[in-house]
Amino acid sequence: MAIQTPKGTRDILPNEIHKWNYVEKEFAIICKRFGYQEIRIPVFEYTELFQRGVGDDTDIVQKEMYTFNDKGGRSITLRPEGTAGVVRSYIQNGMSSLPQPVKLFYQITAYRYEQVQQGRYREFHQFGAELLGAQDAAADVEIISILALFFEKIGVKNLILNLNSIGCPECRKAYNELLKEYLSDKISDMCDTCKTRYDRNPMRILDCKVDSCRAHLINAPALLDHICDDCRAHFEQVTHKLETIGIPYNIDRNIVRGLDYYTKTVFEFVSENIGTKGTVCGGGRYDGLVEEIGGQPTPGVGFALGVERLLLEMESQGIEFPEADAPDIYIGAIGERAGQVAEKLTWQLRSKNIYCIKDIMGRSVKAQMKYADKLNVRYTLILGDNEIDSNKARLKDMKTGETKDISLDTLIDRLVKNKA
């Protein structure tokens, strides 16, 4: 039996990679427009980073991480998300000494052992952006506005921005007691994970996906109703600034996000399209994360966007992607002399940034033309002894069918001008 990809992974094939290239390019353009610089972080980190950063009581750490001991006996984990690694890099590389805020974006693969379903894989791809060093609500709004502008640029519609505030540690301390009181006569009927979280991290119960547990949470007190004055003022500034620049939003009191590092603002962009309803991306503020990982107290805010989920949404909405690059010219050759000239021309054209293909299979002229047609080339040129002797050949425009006799000496300049 042939070896296949592990469950939850997939190949991104040449006939679809142009879609990935398109969204990657547009995301980078938008981020750079806001002053964000790209960062690349390791695929694996010490497990402690995610235990401390993401949180021991999260589903990610408890159930989904790919963790193993390396040959030195050190516990290593494939990154399940990007923020913790970026913050670790911020601390390790002394970025706190840079002009603040520090603005970073990334395009990564990430790994979680979870149930495979449409648009959700165990190896998946994320776009993300992190803004470190700014406490003001304007930072929250800037992070959200990157996404709003990106979605507008690539034509994604019918996404609703849902907002909530989950307050600060002091808010949550009082709220956790209130939540425990509400759940005190219900927790015995809930899942084992919820029972474990009841004493350790009650708010994490709100993230439970078990239907029977969620039924007990319908009338649970909303954290937004119990945040402190400072957190409420921050949230009001976020909503006011969103209104000022014209980004519509909806307040959703049920958003808590699945990571422990979030504080104050949390948000999600949710699709309302039939067949793809659900969260497309999410993020929020994480003012305690830098300190938790070992740095100086530093505010932060960011987001992560699943690329598979994004492409699924774009395809569902019928958004047209730019066509994959096709060869500018196919040079066919008959005989050894023509083959040598074709080799030289191909090299010269490629050195001038012309996408040029020539036969390397020893096909007949007829077979070469069939192959060129399948490649969707713009021009074809066939060389034989007559063309070599006369230094002229017939250039065919495959879109219009028009043919022109041209001097081989002018071919390169002609194609370079057409490309410009």
GITABEL-V920329 format. One record per residue. N is the residue number from 1. RES is the residue in three letters. PHI is phi in whole degrees, 0 to 359 (* if undefined). PSI is psi as a letter, one per 20 degrees, with the letter a starting at -180 (NA if undefined). NEAR is the number of other ideal C-beta (glycine too) atoms within 8 Angstrom. Layout:
n=(N | N)
res=(RES | RES)
phi=(PHI | PHI)
psi=(PSI | PSI)
near=(NEAR | NEAR)
This chain:
n=(1 | 2 | 3 | 4 | 5 | 6 | 7 | 8 | 9 | 10 | 11 | 12 | 13 | 14 | 15 | 16 | 17 | 18 | 19 | 20 | 21 | 22 | 23 | 24 | 25 | 26 | 27 | 28 | 29 | 30 | 31 | 32 | 33 | 34 | 35 | 36 | 37 | 38 | 39 | 40 | 41 | 42 | 43 | 44 | 45 | 46 | 47 | 48 | 49 | 50 | 51 | 52 | 53 | 54 | 55 | 56 | 57 | 58 | 59 | 60 | 61 | 62 | 63 | 64 | 65 | 66 | 67 | 68 | 69 | 70 | 71 | 72 | 73 | 74 | 75 | 76 | 77 | 78 | 79 | 80 | 81 | 82 | 83 | 84 | 85 | 86 | 87 | 88 | 89 | 90 | 91 | 92 | 93 | 94 | 95 | 96 | 97 | 98 | 99 | 100 | 101 | 102 | 103 | 104 | 105 | 106 | 107 | 108 | 109 | 110 | 111 | 112 | 113 | 114 | 115 | 116 | 117 | 118 | 119 | 120 | 121 | 122 | 123 | 124 | 125 | 126 | 127 | 128 | 129 | 130 | 131 | 132 | 133 | 134 | 135 | 136 | 137 | 138 | 139 | 140 | 141 | 142 | 143 | 144 | 145 | 146 | 147 | 148 | 149 | 150 | 151 | 152 | 153 | 154 | 155 | 156 | 157 | 158 | 159 | 160 | 161 | 162 | 163 | 164 | 165 | 166 | 167 | 168 | 169 | 170 | 171 | 172 | 173 | 174 | 175 | 176 | 177 | 178 | 179 | 180 | 181 | 182 | 183 | 184 | 185 | 186 | 187 | 188 | 189 | 190 | 191 | 192 | 193 | 194 | 195 | 196 | 197 | 198 | 199 | 200 | 201 | 202 | 203 | 204 | 205 | 206 | 207 | 208 | 209 | 210 | 211 | 212 | 213 | 214 | 215 | 216 | 217 | 218 | 219 | 220 | 221 | 222 | 223 | 224 | 225 | 226 | 227 | 228 | 229 | 230 | 231 | 232 | 233 | 234 | 235 | 236 | 237 | 238 | 239 | 240 | 241 | 242 | 243 | 244 | 245 | 246 | 247 | 248 | 249 | 250 | 251 | 252 | 253 | 254 | 255 | 256 | 257 | 258 | 259 | 260 | 261 | 262 | 263 | 264 | 265 | 266 | 267 | 268 | 269 | 270 | 271 | 272 | 273 | 274 | 275 | 276 | 277 | 278 | 279 | 280 | 281 | 282 | 283 | 284 | 285 | 286 | 287 | 288 | 289 | 290 | 291 | 292 | 293 | 294 | 295 | 296 | 297 | 298 | 299 | 300 | 301 | 302 | 303 | 304 | 305 | 306 | 307 | 308 | 309 | 310 | 311 | 312 | 313 | 314 | 315 | 316 | 317 | 318 | 319 | 320 | 321 | 322 | 323 | 324 | 325 | 326 | 327 | 328 | 329 | 330 | 331 | 332 | 333 | 334 | 335 | 336 | 337 | 338 | 339 | 340 | 341 | 342 | 343 | 344 | 345 | 346 | 347 | 348 | 349 | 350 | 351 | 352 | 353 | 354 | 355 | 356 | 357 | 358 | 359 | 360 | 361 | 362 | 363 | 364 | 365 | 366 | 367 | 368 | 369 | 370 | 371 | 372 | 373 | 374 | 375 | 376 | 377 | 378 | 379 | 380 | 381 | 382 | 383 | 384 | 385 | 386 | 387 | 388 | 389 | 390 | 391 | 392 | 393 | 394 | 395 | 396 | 397 | 398 | 399 | 400 | 401 | 402 | 403 | 404 | 405 | 406 | 407 | 408 | 409 | 410 | 411 | 412 | 413 | 414 | 415 | 416 | 417 | 418 | 419 | 420)
res=(MET | ALA | ILE | GLN | THR | PRO | LYS | GLY | THR | ARG | ASP | ILE | LEU | PRO | ASN | GLU | ILE | HIS | LYS | TRP | ASN | TYR | VAL | GLU | LYS | GLU | PHE | ALA | ILE | ILE | CYS | LYS | ARG | PHE | GLY | TYR | GLN | GLU | ILE | ARG | ILE | PRO | VAL | PHE | GLU | TYR | THR | GLU | LEU | PHE | GLN | ARG | GLY | VAL | GLY | ASP | ASP | THR | ASP | ILE | VAL | GLN | LYS | GLU | MET | TYR | THR | PHE | ASN | ASP | LYS | GLY | GLY | ARG | SER | ILE | THR | LEU | ARG | PRO | GLU | GLY | THR | ALA | GLY | VAL | VAL | ARG | SER | TYR | ILE | GLN | ASN | GLY | MET | SER | SER | LEU | PRO | GLN | PRO | VAL | LYS | LEU | PHE | TYR | GLN | ILE | THR | ALA | TYR | ARG | TYR | GLU | GLN | VAL | GLN | GLN | GLY | ARG | TYR | ARG | GLU | PHE | HIS | GLN | PHE | GLY | ALA | GLU | LEU | LEU | GLY | ALA | GLN | ASP | ALA | ALA | ALA | ASP | VAL | GLU | ILE | ILE | SER | ILE | LEU | ALA | LEU | PHE | PHE | GLU | LYS | ILE | GLY | VAL | LYS | ASN | LEU | ILE | LEU | ASN | LEU | ASN | SER | ILE | GLY | CYS | PRO | GLU | CYS | ARG | LYS | ALA | TYR | ASN | GLU | LEU | LEU | LYS | GLU | TYR | LEU | SER | ASP | LYS | ILE | SER | ASP | MET | CYS | ASP | THR | CYS | LYS | THR | ARG | TYR | ASP | ARG | ASN | PRO | MET | ARG | ILE | LEU | ASP | CYS | LYS | VAL | ASP | SER | CYS | ARG | ALA | HIS | LEU | ILE | ASN | ALA | PRO | ALA | LEU | LEU | ASP | HIS | ILE | CYS | ASP | ASP | CYS | ARG | ALA | HIS | PHE | GLU | GLN | VAL | THR | HIS | LYS | LEU | GLU | THR | ILE | GLY | ILE | PRO | TYR | ASN | ILE | ASP | ARG | ASN | ILE | VAL | ARG | GLY | LEU | ASP | TYR | TYR | THR | LYS | THR | VAL | PHE | GLU | PHE | VAL | SER | GLU | ASN | ILE | GLY | THR | LYS | GLY | THR | VAL | CYS | GLY | GLY | GLY | ARG | TYR | ASP | GLY | LEU | VAL | GLU | GLU | ILE | GLY | GLY | GLN | PRO | THR | PRO | GLY | VAL | GLY | PHE | ALA | LEU | GLY | VAL | GLU | ARG | LEU | LEU | LEU | GLU | MET | GLU | SER | GLN | GLY | ILE | GLU | PHE | PRO | GLU | ALA | ASP | ALA | PRO | ASP | ILE | TYR | ILE | GLY | ALA | ILE | GLY | GLU | ARG | ALA | GLY | GLN | VAL | ALA | GLU | LYS | LEU | THR | TRP | GLN | LEU | ARG | SER | LYS | ASN | ILE | TYR | CYS | ILE | LYS | ASP | ILE | MET | GLY | ARG | SER | VAL | LYS | ALA | GLN | MET | LYS | TYR | ALA | ASP | LYS | LEU | ASN | VAL | ARG | TYR | THR | LEU | ILE | LEU | GLY | ASP | ASN | GLU | ILE | ASP | SER | ASN | LYS | ALA | ARG | LEU | LYS | ASP | MET | LYS | THR | GLY | GLU | THR | LYS | ASP | ILE | SER | LEU | ASP | THR | LEU | ILE | ASP | ARG | LEU | VAL | LYS | ASN | LYS | ALA)
phi=(* | 292 | 288 | 241 | 294 | 298 | 304 | 89 | 238 | 206 | 274 | 261 | 274 | 303 | 282 | 234 | 296 | 297 | 293 | 296 | 301 | 296 | 291 | 298 | 296 | 293 | 296 | 298 | 299 | 296 | 299 | 294 | 296 | 267 | 90 | 268 | 250 | 283 | 231 | 237 | 243 | 297 | 290 | 234 | 223 | 296 | 304 | 303 | 303 | 280 | 297 | 280 | 277 | 286 | 117 | 300 | 267 | 279 | 300 | 301 | 286 | 286 | 234 | 244 | 281 | 269 | 239 | 206 | 266 | 278 | 293 | 266 | 81 | 271 | 281 | 239 | 228 | 294 | 302 | 270 | 195 | 256 | 298 | 300 | 294 | 294 | 294 | 302 | 295 | 303 | 288 | 299 | 261 | 63 | 289 | 293 | 275 | 282 | 305 | 262 | 280 | 266 | 243 | 228 | 227 | 210 | 227 | 227 | 265 | 219 | 220 | 217 | 275 | 218 | 294 | 282 | 206 | 304 | 76 | 229 | 233 | 278 | 252 | 223 | 241 | 229 | 261 | 207 | 217 | 228 | 238 | 245 | 110 | 242 | 271 | 296 | 299 | 299 | 292 | 301 | 291 | 297 | 300 | 295 | 290 | 302 | 295 | 301 | 289 | 298 | 299 | 297 | 296 | 267 | 86 | 280 | 239 | 59 | 254 | 254 | 273 | 259 | 238 | 205 | 235 | 252 | 67 | 252 | 305 | 291 | 302 | 290 | 299 | 290 | 294 | 300 | 294 | 295 | 293 | 298 | 297 | 296 | 271 | 304 | 263 | 241 | 298 | 295 | 264 | 261 | 292 | 298 | 297 | 296 | 297 | 294 | 284 | 305 | 268 | 277 | 201 | 305 | 297 | 294 | 299 | 296 | 267 | 296 | 259 | 287 | 303 | 295 | 289 | 297 | 298 | 286 | 262 | 303 | 256 | 295 | 298 | 273 | 299 | 302 | 279 | 228 | 278 | 284 | 298 | 296 | 293 | 293 | 296 | 298 | 295 | 295 | 293 | 299 | 295 | 296 | 291 | 297 | 295 | 298 | 266 | 85 | 262 | 290 | 211 | 228 | 275 | 241 | 289 | 268 | 288 | 235 | 67 | 264 | 233 | 288 | 283 | 289 | 220 | 54 | 294 | 229 | 208 | 216 | 260 | 242 | 278 | 253 | 281 | 299 | 96 | 229 | 301 | 139 | 286 | 268 | 199 | 200 | 183 | 162 | 268 | 219 | 289 | 257 | 290 | 300 | 294 | 299 | 276 | 128 | 263 | 283 | 309 | 214 | 290 | 205 | 205 | 192 | 208 | 225 | 231 | 284 | 290 | 301 | 295 | 297 | 296 | 299 | 295 | 297 | 294 | 297 | 276 | 71 | 288 | 276 | 268 | 303 | 294 | 297 | 300 | 246 | 300 | 288 | 205 | 246 | 253 | 264 | 217 | 239 | 94 | 291 | 300 | 297 | 299 | 292 | 295 | 299 | 301 | 294 | 299 | 299 | 299 | 295 | 295 | 297 | 290 | 259 | 70 | 261 | 281 | 236 | 236 | 226 | 289 | 232 | 247 | 68 | 285 | 289 | 302 | 299 | 294 | 296 | 292 | 297 | 295 | 299 | 295 | 293 | 280 | 61 | 290 | 279 | 231 | 233 | 216 | 251 | 248 | 220 | 300 | 300 | 293 | 292 | 293 | 271 | 60 | 226 | 209 | 264 | 265 | 250 | 276 | 286 | 278 | 259 | 82 | 290 | 237 | 221 | 277 | 231 | 282 | 298 | 292 | 260 | 302 | 297 | 300 | 299 | 289 | 297 | 295 | 297 | 284 | 294)
psi=(p | q | p | r | q | q | p | j | r | q | q | o | r | h | i | i | h | h | g | g | h | g | h | g | g | h | g | g | g | g | g | h | h | j | j | q | q | q | q | p | r | q | h | q | r | p | h | h | g | h | g | h | g | h | p | h | j | q | h | g | g | h | h | i | q | o | p | r | p | a | i | j | j | p | o | q | p | p | p | i | r | h | g | g | h | g | g | g | h | g | g | h | j | k | i | i | i | r | p | q | q | p | p | q | r | q | o | r | q | r | p | p | n | r | p | p | r | p | j | p | r | h | p | r | q | q | q | r | q | p | o | p | i | p | h | q | h | h | g | g | h | g | g | h | h | g | g | g | h | g | h | g | h | j | j | p | r | k | p | p | o | p | q | r | p | j | a | r | h | g | g | h | g | h | h | h | h | g | g | h | g | h | i | h | j | h | h | h | j | r | r | h | g | h | h | h | i | g | h | g | m | h | h | i | h | i | j | p | i | p | g | h | g | h | h | i | i | g | j | q | q | p | h | h | i | j | q | r | g | g | h | g | g | g | h | h | h | g | h | g | h | g | h | g | i | k | o | q | r | p | p | o | i | i | p | i | q | j | p | i | i | q | q | d | p | q | r | q | p | p | p | j | p | p | h | k | p | r | p | h | r | r | a | a | q | m | i | i | g | g | h | h | i | j | a | q | p | p | q | q | q | a | r | q | p | p | g | g | h | g | h | g | g | g | h | h | i | k | p | p | q | q | q | q | p | q | q | h | q | p | o | q | q | o | r | g | g | h | h | g | g | h | g | g | g | g | g | g | g | h | i | j | k | p | o | p | q | r | p | j | i | k | q | r | g | g | h | g | h | g | g | h | h | h | i | l | q | g | q | q | p | p | p | a | g | g | h | g | h | i | k | q | r | o | p | p | o | i | g | i | i | q | q | p | p | q | p | h | h | i | g | g | g | g | h | g | g | h | h | NA)
near=(2 | 3 | 3 | 4 | 6 | 6 | 6 | 9 | 8 | 6 | 4 | 6 | 6 | 4 | 5 | 8 | 10 | 11 | 10 | 12 | 8 | 11 | 14 | 11 | 8 | 11 | 13 | 11 | 9 | 12 | 12 | 9 | 7 | 10 | 6 | 12 | 8 | 10 | 9 | 5 | 11 | 6 | 5 | 7 | 12 | 8 | 11 | 7 | 13 | 15 | 10 | 7 | 14 | 13 | 13 | 8 | 11 | 13 | 10 | 15 | 13 | 9 | 7 | 10 | 13 | 9 | 8 | 7 | 6 | 7 | 3 | 4 | 5 | 7 | 9 | 12 | 15 | 11 | 16 | 13 | 11 | 14 | 15 | 16 | 12 | 15 | 16 | 13 | 11 | 15 | 12 | 6 | 6 | 6 | 10 | 12 | 4 | 7 | 3 | 8 | 8 | 12 | 12 | 14 | 15 | 14 | 12 | 11 | 8 | 13 | 12 | 11 | 9 | 9 | 4 | 8 | 5 | 4 | 8 | 11 | 9 | 12 | 9 | 13 | 11 | 15 | 14 | 15 | 14 | 14 | 16 | 16 | 10 | 11 | 5 | 6 | 10 | 8 | 14 | 13 | 13 | 10 | 14 | 14 | 11 | 14 | 12 | 10 | 10 | 11 | 11 | 8 | 9 | 11 | 8 | 13 | 6 | 8 | 11 | 9 | 15 | 13 | 16 | 15 | 14 | 17 | 14 | 12 | 7 | 8 | 14 | 12 | 8 | 9 | 13 | 11 | 8 | 10 | 14 | 10 | 7 | 10 | 14 | 7 | 5 | 9 | 10 | 6 | 6 | 14 | 9 | 5 | 10 | 13 | 10 | 9 | 12 | 11 | 5 | 8 | 9 | 11 | 12 | 13 | 14 | 10 | 10 | 12 | 5 | 10 | 5 | 9 | 12 | 10 | 7 | 11 | 10 | 6 | 4 | 10 | 9 | 8 | 16 | 11 | 7 | 11 | 13 | 9 | 5 | 7 | 13 | 10 | 8 | 12 | 14 | 8 | 10 | 13 | 11 | 8 | 11 | 14 | 8 | 6 | 8 | 5 | 11 | 7 | 10 | 8 | 9 | 9 | 9 | 7 | 13 | 13 | 11 | 7 | 11 | 10 | 13 | 12 | 12 | 15 | 14 | 16 | 15 | 13 | 14 | 12 | 12 | 7 | 10 | 4 | 5 | 10 | 8 | 6 | 9 | 14 | 13 | 12 | 11 | 16 | 13 | 12 | 12 | 10 | 13 | 14 | 10 | 9 | 13 | 5 | 11 | 6 | 8 | 12 | 11 | 14 | 14 | 14 | 14 | 13 | 13 | 13 | 14 | 11 | 13 | 14 | 11 | 11 | 13 | 14 | 8 | 9 | 11 | 5 | 9 | 4 | 8 | 5 | 6 | 6 | 5 | 10 | 12 | 13 | 15 | 15 | 15 | 15 | 13 | 9 | 8 | 5 | 8 | 14 | 9 | 8 | 12 | 14 | 9 | 8 | 13 | 12 | 8 | 9 | 14 | 10 | 6 | 9 | 6 | 12 | 9 | 13 | 11 | 11 | 11 | 4 | 5 | 4 | 8 | 5 | 9 | 6 | 8 | 13 | 10 | 8 | 12 | 14 | 9 | 6 | 10 | 7 | 14 | 9 | 12 | 13 | 13 | 13 | 13 | 10 | 9 | 6 | 13 | 11 | 6 | 6 | 8 | 8 | 11 | 9 | 13 | 10 | 10 | 12 | 5 | 5 | 7 | 6 | 8 | 6 | 7 | 11 | 7 | 11 | 5 | 8 | 14 | 11 | 7 | 10 | 14 | 11 | 7 | 7 | 8 | 4)
